[in-house]
């Protein structure tokens, strides 16, 4: 009788565990993200560029900048999040991790960033706050043409602003390599 009881208990536990843990949700549908970090996202996009599409760039925040590649951007650099990437102070606490790459000659020519947002963050509110902050900005050393915001999955948003041709190149490669990504906003920046 003990053996039979043990067998049914083991069967019950097996069925229970299979039902609870045997299924993985698809990325962007409430499951785990398909990406390890914002830096991985930007590296995938830049790796997809052809040689003639690449430009001199630096990545990351100023203290830890890397040359000719995207870099991690410390979310503790709150003032820099605003001045370089356009994230207003009302949204700093919504970011878990960030990465960026910026045109070496002029940040207004191209600045791109990826953000892993904290669980429970309203993606639309974050995107709207960044959009509003960048569209009201007084630009020095030239004005970017276009602002682009993409959603990569349930955890990640990407922003880019700059010349129209560089934004289109970034958008094309991002949508190509980030399966299931969507355009949240694409608007002209007018003075």
Secondary structure, 3 states (H helix, E strand, C coil): CHHHHHHHHHHHHHHHHHHHHCCCCCCCCCCCCCCCCHHHHHHHHHHCCCCCCCCCEEECCHHHCEECCCEEECCCCHHHHHHCCCCCHHHHHHEEEEEEEEECCCCCCEEEEEEEECCCCCHHHHHHHHHHHHHCCCCCCCCCCEEEEEECCCCEEEEEEECHHHHHHHHHHHHHHCCCCEEEEEEECCC
